[in-house]
């Protein structure tokens, strides 16, 4: 359950406040809706973005029909406590038109501003592809032992290149190691954000 947030619903006559949803990983703005007290309470309770529909005059959970929910990671009010910024993980396209966002933007392309998270999404998409046509899928097919072995091999190659002065070879080996590390994280059921969170906690000590 997401922690409670302080919001001033009295500033607007209809008791609604704007709620902007941003992809937690890519930072792309996905959609804008409005919440009243009940919509916010339901969002906090369910962990799924729930708006108040002005046209239907009722609460409306995003994805209640399509299944394309927005899973809440955090909710932050602005400096005046009358607008919400919701960081969420989208399950499928956000717009009813089938677009990734309500502004017809492609979320995966925008994610290149944070390329490692974008690369994670590509790995996830390719893991179940045809192993004959995807190197990534072929590694997943071979199993965790092979993936872990590959990470070890790439680490050794990086160490070897670090002893020389060939910048190009060193950087390429570093890229190979990072790519296979992301595959290993995925194979173990984890992601880069979880590792980053641990590093942040260590840094804060």
Buried (B, 14 or more C-beta within 10 A) or exposed (E): EBEEBEBEBEEEEEBBBBBBBBBBBBEBBBBEBBBBEEBBBBBBEBBBBBBBEEEEEEBBBBBEEEEBBBBBBEBEBEEEBBBBBBBBEBBEBBBEEEBBBBEEBEBBEBBEEBEBBBBBBEBEEBBEBEBEEBEBBBBBBEEEEBBBEBBEEBBEBBEEBEEEEEEEBBEBBBEBBBBBBBBBBBBEEEBBBEEEEEEEEEEEE
